[in-house]
Amino acid sequence: MYSALLPLFFSLFALLFSTLAPAVTVVAEGRALILDNDLTSAEEAALQDATQQASMQAAVYVSSNQQLRDGILEIDNMQVATLGRVSDIKILDKKVIGRQYIVRIQADVNSDTGCENGNSNRYLKSVAIAAFPLERPTQANRGGLADIEHGLSRKLLQRMQGIEFLQPINATNINLHPNLQTAASRQLDNGALTTVVANSRNLNVQYIVSGVIRDMSMVDQRAAQQDNYFIDLYNRLDYKSKKHLRTLSFDLFLHDGYTGALLWQKRYQTAGLWHYEPEFRTGFSSAAFGQSDYGQKIEMLLGEMNKEVAEELRCRPFSARITRTDDRTLWITAGKLDGLSRGDKVTVYRRSTAYSDGLMTQEQLTNTRATAIIEEVQPTFSTARLSQDSGILNIREGDVVKAW
């Protein structure tokens, strides 16, 4: 009986394994023009093209703007969002025909459907962590926890430093929300938006994480303010009672670092037991606070928040600012340290200011449908080449490039 079941068992095991590790081996061809007899650069570009073609053959989402120009079909703005990662590349053949360098490869493509947009997360994303101001500062008096405004963001900063695709920037001394009651209901206030854009230019950040602490009060205010000695003694002896619970509730906001636009927000909340006497001031970052049940519950909440923010940023596009233009060449504020390589493609977005009905200004990015190819890569900046003059496309300093 068991021997009869063995083939079925191995079949199910093979099916499960193929589901967990769906790797596909494909053969693809890449081409590149030979410029100035530079065969090395042409081979590198052709290999890059072949790798992209392999990804497309395996599982790919392609969004492109196609147009006819002089009777020739062009793909001027191709955004390739692969659903897999290419590995184990083997060059099967390479040759030169006319001015073209042609490479044929065999590669394995492993499926990765973690992001709906196919983001491969190869690029490093910079994110500034700003302060979390208190909406009701008097609630921090119990325990002397006023330093939570900066301490909460510092703890998040420390946790995010361990995430390989993020570059967290310390901006914990910056308060982005002068009006805490209406903070980021849609977008930042006009004045705050100016501050965000100015700081993001100085820090060169793609994203900004900030928040507002809404509540950190005792659940049972009567127990917290009890003056009767015997009732107070009873409350202390009854240390596991819910009357000792203290809440923490805060809103977290994710903004675009170049426009200030609100991309994502979520409210986080928890509660833990707080047994310290009203006059005892632990501070937020002290060992005494960390040993309390309240402090431990907050640490657990921060762990959950860190994972969700990282997941949200993982599927966001990489972006960099254009600092200079000259004919078809762009200079951008990202380089080798950010994961860029020669031959990578980025899409150019024009930055402009829009006015609402109330004459309030709002920064916006418009896709120009123009693709630039990275040519020279330095540690912290790169140059990219357009298919036509940047002046024709009205691309200027301060515009942005994006990649997926």
NORRA-V260207 format. One record per backbone hydrogen bond with DSSP energy under -0.5 kcal/mol. NH is the residue of the N-H (numbers start at 1). CO is the residue of the C=O. If there is no record, write none. Layout:
nh:NH co:CO
nh:NH co:CO
//
This chain:
nh:5 co:1
nh:6 co:2
nh:7 co:3
nh:9 co:5
nh:10 co:6
nh:11 co:7
nh:12 co:8
nh:13 co:9
nh:14 co:10
nh:15 co:11
nh:16 co:12
nh:17 co:13
nh:18 co:14
nh:19 co:15
nh:20 co:16
nh:21 co:17
nh:23 co:21
nh:24 co:109
nh:26 co:24
nh:26 co:107
nh:28 co:105
nh:30 co:103
nh:32 co:101
nh:34 co:99
nh:35 co:33
nh:38 co:35
nh:39 co:37
nh:42 co:38
nh:43 co:39
nh:44 co:40
nh:45 co:41
nh:46 co:42
nh:47 co:43
nh:48 co:44
nh:49 co:45
nh:50 co:46
nh:51 co:47
nh:52 co:48
nh:53 co:49
nh:54 co:50
nh:55 co:51
nh:56 co:52
nh:57 co:53
nh:58 co:54
nh:59 co:55
nh:61 co:81
nh:62 co:60
nh:63 co:61
nh:63 co:79
nh:64 co:62
nh:65 co:77
nh:66 co:64
nh:67 co:74
nh:69 co:72
nh:72 co:69
nh:74 co:67
nh:74 co:72
nh:76 co:65
nh:76 co:74
nh:77 co:65
nh:79 co:63
nh:79 co:77
nh:80 co:78
nh:81 co:61
nh:81 co:79
nh:82 co:80
nh:83 co:59
nh:85 co:110
nh:87 co:108
nh:90 co:106
nh:92 co:90
nh:92 co:104
nh:93 co:104
nh:95 co:102
nh:97 co:100
nh:100 co:97
nh:101 co:32
nh:102 co:95
nh:102 co:100
nh:103 co:30
nh:104 co:93
nh:105 co:28
nh:106 co:90
nh:107 co:26
nh:108 co:87
nh:109 co:24
nh:110 co:85
nh:110 co:108
nh:111 co:22
nh:111 co:109
nh:112 co:83
nh:118 co:115
nh:120 co:404
nh:124 co:338
nh:125 co:165
nh:126 co:124
nh:127 co:167
nh:128 co:207
nh:129 co:169
nh:130 co:128
nh:130 co:209
nh:131 co:171
nh:131 co:174
nh:132 co:149
nh:133 co:211
nh:135 co:213
nh:139 co:136
nh:140 co:137
nh:141 co:138
nh:143 co:141
nh:143 co:278
nh:144 co:141
nh:145 co:140
nh:148 co:145
nh:149 co:146
nh:150 co:147
nh:151 co:147
nh:152 co:148
nh:154 co:150
nh:155 co:151
nh:156 co:152
nh:157 co:153
nh:158 co:154
nh:159 co:155
nh:160 co:156
nh:161 co:157
nh:162 co:159
nh:163 co:160
nh:164 co:162
nh:166 co:163
nh:167 co:125
nh:169 co:127
nh:171 co:129
nh:171 co:169
nh:174 co:171
nh:175 co:173
nh:176 co:174
nh:178 co:176
nh:180 co:178
nh:182 co:179
nh:183 co:180
nh:185 co:182
nh:186 co:187
nh:188 co:260
nh:193 co:189
nh:194 co:190
nh:195 co:191
nh:196 co:192
nh:197 co:193
nh:198 co:194
nh:199 co:195
nh:200 co:196
nh:201 co:197
nh:202 co:198
nh:203 co:199
nh:204 co:200
nh:205 co:200
nh:206 co:126
nh:207 co:126
nh:208 co:255
nh:209 co:128
nh:210 co:253
nh:211 co:131
nh:212 co:251
nh:213 co:133
nh:214 co:212
nh:214 co:249
nh:215 co:249
nh:219 co:245
nh:220 co:243
nh:221 co:219
nh:224 co:220
nh:225 co:221
nh:226 co:223
nh:232 co:228
nh:233 co:229
nh:234 co:230
nh:235 co:231
nh:236 co:232
nh:237 co:233
nh:238 co:234
nh:239 co:237
nh:241 co:238
nh:244 co:241
nh:245 co:242
nh:246 co:272
nh:247 co:217
nh:248 co:270
nh:249 co:215
nh:250 co:268
nh:251 co:212
nh:252 co:266
nh:253 co:210
nh:254 co:264
nh:255 co:208
nh:255 co:253
nh:256 co:261
nh:257 co:206
nh:260 co:256
nh:263 co:254
nh:263 co:261
nh:264 co:254
nh:266 co:252
nh:268 co:250
nh:270 co:248
nh:272 co:246
nh:274 co:244
nh:280 co:277
nh:281 co:279
nh:282 co:143
nh:282 co:280
nh:283 co:143
nh:286 co:283
nh:290 co:286
nh:291 co:287
nh:292 co:288
nh:292 co:289
nh:294 co:273
nh:295 co:289
nh:296 co:292
nh:297 co:293
nh:298 co:294
nh:299 co:295
nh:300 co:296
nh:301 co:297
nh:302 co:298
nh:303 co:299
nh:304 co:300
nh:305 co:301
nh:306 co:302
nh:307 co:303
nh:308 co:304
nh:309 co:305
nh:310 co:306
nh:311 co:307
nh:312 co:308
nh:313 co:309
nh:314 co:310
nh:315 co:311
nh:316 co:313
nh:318 co:403
nh:320 co:401
nh:322 co:399
nh:323 co:321
nh:323 co:331
nh:324 co:331
nh:326 co:329
nh:329 co:326
nh:330 co:384
nh:331 co:324
nh:332 co:382
nh:333 co:321
nh:334 co:332
nh:336 co:378
nh:337 co:379
nh:338 co:335
nh:339 co:336
nh:340 co:335
nh:343 co:374
nh:344 co:341
nh:346 co:372
nh:347 co:402
nh:348 co:370
nh:349 co:400
nh:350 co:366
nh:352 co:364
nh:354 co:352
nh:354 co:362
nh:356 co:360
nh:359 co:356
nh:362 co:354
nh:363 co:259
nh:364 co:352
nh:366 co:350
nh:368 co:348
nh:370 co:348
nh:371 co:76
nh:372 co:346
nh:373 co:385
nh:374 co:344
nh:374 co:372
nh:375 co:383
nh:376 co:383
nh:378 co:376
nh:378 co:381
nh:382 co:332
nh:383 co:376
nh:384 co:330
nh:385 co:373
nh:386 co:328
nh:390 co:327
nh:392 co:389
nh:393 co:389
nh:394 co:391
nh:395 co:390
nh:398 co:322
nh:399 co:396
nh:400 co:349
nh:401 co:320
nh:402 co:347
nh:403 co:318
//
